[in-house]
Amino acid sequence: MNRLTAFERDGYLVEDIFSVEEVAEMKKMLSGLIDPPVAEHPRLYIHAAFDKPVSRLDPYNPYAVWKIVNTPLAGDNWYALIHDERILDVVGELLGPDINFHMGFARLRPTGLRAEEGWHRDLDTDQHTRPELVTALIYLDDMDAASGATLVWPGSHVHREHDPQEHEVVPVQARPGTVLFLHSLTAHRASTNMTERHRSILIHEYKSAGTTELTPNDAAFGDLPLRRGGRTLSTF
């Protein structure tokens, strides 16, 4: 079964893309933002649970940072990451040859910090003229049901029931470097990290060039053209 067929059936796709070395570099980049959580750019929003380091937490994330908004503004390496050719190749198979950027952020799972976000579909909040958006979630740590895995409801992009039954829920199993490609209408939610180790995810949202946003937001580089006719445009 090819990627598009699987994506159209399930509403999501899981691919191993980044190497161990690449993940280590991304974790180094992320550490520079969260320890301490100080943003140099006024539109880079870093949300932390504590204003002082907490000794009981994983030393990688001592302030329990749980979300960073507008990560592409954090520096050239962050900006270059949204143009990764391997990501765009998959998104191109799912959306077509003309791709725009939508937004970039990070979701972090500090140990024991309860995930309060319920079941939702991205298109319900990021409203567009068409449901032609794909979110790429880049996992920087091992993820399973106990460590804050993303929970998905396979096939939910083709119906509008609100919440799944327990037997319908799938936790996305991921190693560092795994990428989850998620349809904008697929119901999903975060889960709580019950382990003693921090977990983190970098998230980039893409859309077809033919879909237009209906709900204004403060997303950096929103509607930035990335590919036309399958050809990647200049990054700098």
Solvent accessible surface area in square Angstrom, and as a share of the most:
residue,aa,sasa,rsa
1,M,152,0.68
2,N,96,0.49
3,R,78,0.28
4,L,70,0.35
5,T,63,0.37
6,A,15,0.12
7,F,8,0.03
8,E,105,0.47
9,R,138,0.50
10,D,27,0.14
11,G,0,0.00
12,Y,34,0.13
13,L,18,0.09
14,V,60,0.35
15,E,36,0.16
16,D,96,0.50
17,I,27,0.14
18,F,4,0.02
19,S,45,0.29
20,V,110,0.63
21,E,129,0.58
22,E,59,0.27
23,V,6,0.04
24,A,58,0.45
25,E,81,0.36
26,M,6,0.03
27,K,51,0.22
28,K,146,0.62
29,M,29,0.13
30,L,0,0.00
31,S,34,0.22
32,G,58,0.56
33,L,20,0.10
34,I,0,0.00
35,D,65,0.34
36,P,73,0.46
37,P,34,0.22
38,V,101,0.58
39,A,38,0.30
40,E,175,0.78
41,H,62,0.28
42,P,114,0.72
43,R,86,0.32
44,L,8,0.04
45,Y,85,0.32
46,I,34,0.17
47,H,70,0.31
48,A,38,0.29
49,A,45,0.35
50,F,70,0.29
51,D,130,0.67
52,K,147,0.62
53,P,82,0.51
54,V,36,0.21
55,S,119,0.77
56,R,171,0.62
57,L,12,0.06
58,D,12,0.06
59,P,107,0.67
60,Y,46,0.18
61,N,2,0.01
62,P,16,0.10
63,Y,31,0.12
64,A,1,0.01
65,V,0,0.00
66,W,95,0.33
67,K,46,0.20
68,I,0,0.00
69,V,39,0.22
70,N,2,0.01
71,T,1,0.00
72,P,4,0.03
73,L,34,0.17
74,A,31,0.24
75,G,33,0.32
76,D,103,0.53
77,N,92,0.47
78,W,12,0.04
79,Y,32,0.12
80,A,44,0.34
81,L,21,0.11
82,I,0,0.00
83,H,13,0.06
84,D,24,0.12
85,E,87,0.39
86,R,94,0.34
87,I,1,0.01
88,L,0,0.00
89,D,66,0.34
90,V,3,0.01
91,V,0,0.00
92,G,17,0.16
93,E,81,0.36
94,L,18,0.09
95,L,36,0.18
96,G,22,0.21
97,P,76,0.48
98,D,54,0.28
99,I,0,0.00
100,N,13,0.06
101,F,0,0.00
102,H,2,0.01
103,M,33,0.15
104,G,1,0.01
105,F,26,0.11
106,A,0,0.00
107,R,53,0.19
108,L,6,0.03
109,R,25,0.09
110,P,4,0.02
111,T,26,0.15
112,G,54,0.52
113,L,65,0.32
114,R,172,0.63
115,A,25,0.20
116,E,136,0.61
117,E,64,0.29
118,G,40,0.39
119,W,57,0.20
120,H,47,0.21
121,R,12,0.04
122,D,20,0.10
123,L,27,0.13
124,D,69,0.36
125,T,96,0.56
126,D,23,0.12
127,Q,81,0.36
128,H,13,0.06
129,T,78,0.45
130,R,112,0.41
131,P,61,0.38
132,E,56,0.25
133,L,8,0.04
134,V,0,0.00
135,T,9,0.05
136,A,0,0.00
137,L,11,0.05
138,I,1,0.00
139,Y,0,0.00
140,L,2,0.01
141,D,12,0.06
142,D,83,0.43
143,M,4,0.02
144,D,60,0.31
145,A,65,0.50
146,A,51,0.39
147,S,3,0.02
148,G,0,0.00
149,A,0,0.00
150,T,4,0.02
151,L,19,0.09
152,V,0,0.00
153,W,14,0.05
154,P,43,0.27
155,G,15,0.14
156,S,0,0.00
157,H,21,0.09
158,V,109,0.63
159,H,56,0.25
160,R,134,0.49
161,E,97,0.43
162,H,157,0.70
163,D,90,0.47
164,P,18,0.12
165,Q,114,0.51
166,E,160,0.72
167,H,157,0.70
168,E,59,0.27
169,V,37,0.21
170,V,55,0.32
171,P,38,0.24
172,V,4,0.03
173,Q,110,0.49
174,A,12,0.10
175,R,90,0.33
176,P,39,0.24
177,G,0,0.00
178,T,3,0.02
179,V,0,0.00
180,L,0,0.00
181,F,0,0.00
182,L,1,0.01
183,H,33,0.15
184,S,3,0.02
185,L,33,0.17
186,T,0,0.00
187,A,1,0.01
188,H,16,0.07
189,R,73,0.27
190,A,10,0.08
191,S,13,0.09
192,T,26,0.15
193,N,1,0.00
194,M,141,0.63
195,T,39,0.23
196,E,150,0.67
197,R,139,0.51
198,H,7,0.03
199,R,35,0.13
200,S,0,0.00
201,I,1,0.00
202,L,1,0.00
203,I,8,0.04
204,H,1,0.01
205,E,7,0.03
206,Y,0,0.00
207,K,0,0.00
208,S,9,0.06
209,A,38,0.29
210,G,41,0.39
211,T,4,0.02
212,T,82,0.48
213,E,42,0.19
214,L,105,0.52
215,T,43,0.25
216,P,135,0.85
217,N,73,0.38
218,D,68,0.35
219,A,17,0.13
220,A,2,0.02
221,F,73,0.30
222,G,35,0.34
223,D,70,0.37
224,L,45,0.22
225,P,60,0.38
226,L,1,0.00
227,R,20,0.07
228,R,81,0.29
229,G,65,0.62
230,G,39,0.37
231,R,159,0.58
232,T,35,0.20
233,L,44,0.22
234,S,99,0.64
235,T,43,0.25
236,F,161,0.67
